[in-house]
Amino acid sequence: MSLSHYRCDWNHDHAEEPVAIFYEVDDEGRVLRLVDVFRDGSRERDAVAGYVGREHELPGEGSLSEDDFHDSVEALLEGDGAEDGDDRLSLTRVAAGEFEAAWRLDA
């Protein structure tokens, strides 16, 4: 299985929402792990592996995302940012090490 890693930067004024989201995605478009990074530096992590015996609670089949990741972010993957009022989203592919650094709580 091949894995890809992405960072979504979200520029917004919502204190309770993350400003960056890191995704680990398999070649089938399933999100296996993700990290929400908040403005204050705190993080929330989630992983498909944490749902053993509770797979029915996952948004998608074997995925933390309801839809195929690649299909749902196609425009962002092509370098087009998304804007909604003052909110802006951008998505970049990152190295596995950058994802792992965000995943670690001590980073």
Backbone as CSV, one residue per row, in Angstrom:
resi,resn,N_x,N_y,N_z,CA_x,CA_y,CA_z,C_x,C_y,C_z
1,MET,0.844,-1.167,0.000,0.000,0.000,0.000,0.895,1.237,0.000
2,SER,0.566,2.147,-0.859,1.287,3.405,-0.981,0.543,4.490,-0.203
3,LEU,1.290,5.308,0.527,0.688,6.385,1.309,1.171,7.735,0.812
4,SER,0.278,8.714,0.835,0.602,10.096,0.517,0.212,10.942,1.714
5,HIS,0.869,12.090,1.849,0.619,12.975,2.988,0.378,14.389,2.491
6,TYR,-0.568,15.071,3.134,-0.976,16.402,2.702,-1.155,17.317,3.909
7,ARG,-0.961,18.589,3.643,-1.227,19.620,4.649,-2.214,20.601,4.032
8,CYS,-3.313,20.808,4.742,-4.308,21.793,4.345,-4.192,22.966,5.312
9,ASP,-3.902,24.145,4.786,-3.861,25.351,5.608,-5.180,26.075,5.451
10,TRP,-5.771,26.440,6.578,-7.078,27.077,6.593,-6.933,28.419,7.292
11,ASN,-7.017,29.484,6.524,-6.934,30.840,7.053,-8.353,31.315,7.365
12,HIS,-8.646,31.520,8.650,-10.004,31.890,9.066,-9.939,32.565,10.436
13,ASP,-11.097,33.016,10.914,-11.188,33.692,12.211,-11.967,32.888,13.243
14,HIS,-12.130,31.596,13.053,-12.922,30.746,13.945,-11.996,30.098,14.978
15,ALA,-12.011,30.575,16.195,-11.080,30.117,17.229,-11.190,28.620,17.512
16,GLU,-12.353,28.039,17.347,-12.563,26.628,17.685,-12.220,25.674,16.539
17,GLU,-11.822,26.199,15.392,-11.506,25.367,14.231,-9.995,25.296,14.000
18,PRO,-9.511,24.198,13.417,-8.066,24.069,13.165,-7.599,25.055,12.088
19,VAL,-6.321,25.420,12.158,-5.716,26.276,11.133,-4.903,25.450,10.138
20,ALA,-4.607,24.212,10.501,-3.933,23.283,9.598,-4.469,21.887,9.866
21,ILE,-4.574,21.113,8.801,-5.012,19.726,8.915,-4.043,18.884,8.088
22,PHE,-3.460,17.884,8.719,-2.560,16.964,8.036,-3.310,15.661,7.774
23,TYR,-3.149,15.126,6.577,-3.829,13.897,6.173,-2.819,12.846,5.743
24,GLU,-3.082,11.594,6.118,-2.367,10.455,5.562,-3.395,9.677,4.743
25,VAL,-3.111,9.508,3.455,-4.082,8.966,2.509,-3.468,7.776,1.774
26,ASP,-4.234,6.687,1.659,-3.728,5.547,0.901,-4.049,5.725,-0.579
27,ASP,-3.569,4.791,-1.400,-3.743,4.930,-2.837,-5.185,4.738,-3.296
28,GLU,-6.066,4.310,-2.398,-7.494,4.189,-2.707,-8.278,5.448,-2.309
29,GLY,-7.579,6.462,-1.783,-8.238,7.706,-1.389,-8.833,7.677,0.002
30,ARG,-8.486,6.665,0.791,-8.984,6.579,2.167,-8.055,7.361,3.094
31,VAL,-8.636,8.174,3.964,-7.864,8.909,4.963,-7.678,7.988,6.161
32,LEU,-6.420,7.589,6.401,-6.130,6.637,7.468,-5.800,7.319,8.787
33,ARG,-5.158,8.483,8.716,-4.850,9.268,9.910,-4.980,10.735,9.553
34,LEU,-5.328,11.539,10.570,-5.334,12.980,10.369,-4.998,13.682,11.666
35,VAL,-4.490,14.902,11.510,-4.115,15.729,12.649,-4.699,17.111,12.426
36,ASP,-5.492,17.590,13.383,-5.966,18.969,13.381,-5.030,19.785,14.261
37,VAL,-4.508,20.888,13.726,-3.612,21.768,14.474,-4.341,23.093,14.674
38,PHE,-4.438,23.514,15.930,-5.175,24.723,16.265,-4.238,25.907,16.450
39,ARG,-4.808,27.081,16.407,-4.058,28.325,16.493,-3.150,28.375,17.714
40,ASP,-3.598,27.798,18.842,-2.800,27.829,20.076,-1.725,26.731,20.106
41,GLY,-1.606,25.961,19.021,-0.602,24.907,18.946,-1.099,23.545,19.396
42,SER,-2.275,23.486,19.981,-2.813,22.193,20.406,-3.204,21.374,19.178
43,ARG,-3.280,20.055,19.374,-3.577,19.140,18.275,-4.592,18.098,18.694
44,GLU,-5.354,17.668,17.719,-6.245,16.523,17.887,-5.895,15.534,16.787
45,ARG,-5.699,14.281,17.170,-5.336,13.233,16.219,-6.459,12.213,16.118
46,ASP,-6.552,11.605,14.955,-7.525,10.537,14.761,-6.931,9.540,13.778
47,ALA,-7.267,8.270,13.961,-6.745,7.215,13.091,-7.786,6.119,12.924
48,VAL,-7.862,5.592,11.735,-8.764,4.469,11.459,-8.466,3.323,12.420
49,ALA,-7.194,3.118,12.733,-6.799,2.022,13.622,-7.461,2.120,14.999
50,GLY,-7.883,3.302,15.399,-8.545,3.488,16.683,-10.002,3.049,16.694
51,TYR,-10.505,2.594,15.562,-11.916,2.217,15.451,-12.114,0.711,15.348
52,VAL,-11.138,-0.070,15.743,-11.267,-1.526,15.694,-12.476,-1.937,16.534
53,GLY,-13.362,-2.683,15.924,-14.595,-3.100,16.594,-15.689,-2.048,16.547
54,ARG,-15.353,-0.851,16.057,-16.331,0.243,15.941,-16.292,0.830,14.525
55,GLU,-15.967,0.013,13.542,-15.823,0.488,12.174,-17.061,1.218,11.675
56,HIS,-18.231,0.870,12.201,-19.480,1.523,11.792,-19.507,3.009,12.179
57,GLU,-18.617,3.439,13.067,-18.554,4.839,13.480,-17.723,5.704,12.530
58,LEU,-16.999,5.079,11.619,-16.193,5.830,10.655,-17.088,6.516,9.629
59,PRO,-16.721,7.723,9.185,-17.515,8.417,8.166,-17.560,7.680,6.829
60,GLY,-16.476,7.008,6.465,-16.412,6.272,5.206,-15.982,4.843,5.459
61,GLU,-16.004,4.037,4.418,-15.602,2.641,4.562,-14.087,2.562,4.733
62,GLY,-13.651,2.284,5.954,-12.229,2.220,6.255,-11.523,3.556,6.154
63,SER,-12.269,4.654,6.325,-11.704,5.988,6.119,-12.282,7.001,7.104
64,LEU,-11.447,7.979,7.446,-11.900,9.103,8.276,-12.641,10.146,7.448
65,SER,-12.717,9.921,6.152,-13.410,10.818,5.235,-14.555,10.072,4.574
66,GLU,-15.655,10.754,4.399,-16.830,10.133,3.792,-16.594,9.793,2.322
67,ASP,-15.892,10.682,1.618,-15.666,10.512,0.191,-14.204,10.202,-0.097
68,ASP,-13.923,9.801,-1.313,-12.553,9.598,-1.764,-11.806,10.925,-1.616
69,PHE,-10.713,10.919,-0.878,-9.960,12.142,-0.598,-9.546,12.839,-1.889
70,HIS,-8.993,12.085,-2.828,-8.488,12.684,-4.064,-9.607,13.344,-4.859
71,ASP,-10.770,12.711,-4.924,-11.899,13.301,-5.642,-12.401,14.567,-4.955
72,SER,-12.456,14.552,-3.633,-13.047,15.676,-2.908,-12.154,16.916,-2.875
73,VAL,-10.846,16.742,-3.114,-9.931,17.888,-3.061,-9.234,18.122,-4.402
74,GLU,-9.828,17.648,-5.466,-9.193,17.711,-6.780,-8.738,19.125,-7.149
75,ALA,-9.590,20.121,-6.975,-9.218,21.494,-7.329,-8.070,21.990,-6.458
76,LEU,-8.104,21.669,-5.162,-7.014,22.082,-4.280,-5.707,21.389,-4.655
77,LEU,-5.767,20.131,-5.061,-4.567,19.402,-5.460,-3.945,19.987,-6.725
78,GLU,-4.756,20.617,-7.541,-4.250,21.248,-8.760,-3.683,22.632,-8.484
79,GLY,-3.654,23.030,-7.208,-3.062,24.309,-6.844,-4.047,25.456,-6.737
80,ASP,-5.307,25.193,-6.967,-6.313,26.234,-6.839,-6.754,26.319,-5.387
81,GLY,-6.549,27.452,-4.768,-7.037,27.642,-3.406,-8.540,27.837,-3.426
82,ALA,-9.163,27.659,-2.297,-10.601,27.870,-2.178,-10.835,29.050,-1.247
83,GLU,-11.777,29.888,-1.602,-12.111,31.044,-0.773,-13.607,31.088,-0.536
84,ASP,-13.959,31.488,0.687,-15.353,31.704,1.053,-15.351,32.879,2.016
85,GLY,-15.652,34.056,1.519,-15.533,35.252,2.347,-14.079,35.460,2.715
86,ASP,-13.794,35.557,4.010,-12.420,35.728,4.475,-11.703,34.398,4.690
87,ASP,-12.403,33.279,4.570,-11.793,31.963,4.743,-11.063,31.552,3.468
88,ARG,-9.848,31.013,3.646,-9.063,30.536,2.506,-8.469,29.175,2.831
89,LEU,-8.521,28.273,1.864,-7.948,26.934,2.004,-6.882,26.719,0.944
90,SER,-5.808,26.065,1.329,-4.814,25.613,0.356,-4.352,24.228,0.784
91,LEU,-3.927,23.437,-0.177,-3.520,22.063,0.096,-2.200,21.795,-0.611
92,THR,-1.255,21.235,0.128,0.029,20.869,-0.460,0.396,19.456,-0.022
93,ARG,1.088,18.779,-0.906,1.608,17.465,-0.561,2.863,17.674,0.276
94,VAL,3.023,16.877,1.335,4.187,16.997,2.220,4.859,15.640,2.352
95,ALA,6.084,15.667,2.834,6.831,14.434,3.069,6.236,13.693,4.266
96,ALA,6.433,12.399,4.285,5.941,11.579,5.396,6.488,12.079,6.726
97,GLY,7.737,12.527,6.742,8.344,13.033,7.973,7.640,14.252,8.520
98,GLU,7.147,15.118,7.650,6.408,16.291,8.119,5.086,15.870,8.750
99,PHE,4.432,14.884,8.132,3.204,14.364,8.736,3.510,13.768,10.107
100,GLU,4.551,12.948,10.178,4.886,12.284,11.442,5.237,13.299,12.527
101,ALA,5.892,14.385,12.166,6.210,15.431,13.138,4.936,16.061,13.684
102,ALA,3.954,16.278,12.821,2.677,16.838,13.286,1.925,15.818,14.137
103,TRP,2.057,14.540,13.800,1.371,13.471,14.523,1.869,13.352,15.964
104,ARG,3.171,13.518,16.138,3.732,13.406,17.491,3.223,14.549,18.354
105,LEU,2.742,14.236,19.518,2.208,15.250,20.432,3.295,16.118,21.037
106,ASP,4.538,15.642,21.050,5.614,16.401,21.665,6.279,17.380,20.713
107,ALA,5.844,17.395,19.461,6.482,18.273,18.467,6.041,19.715,18.647
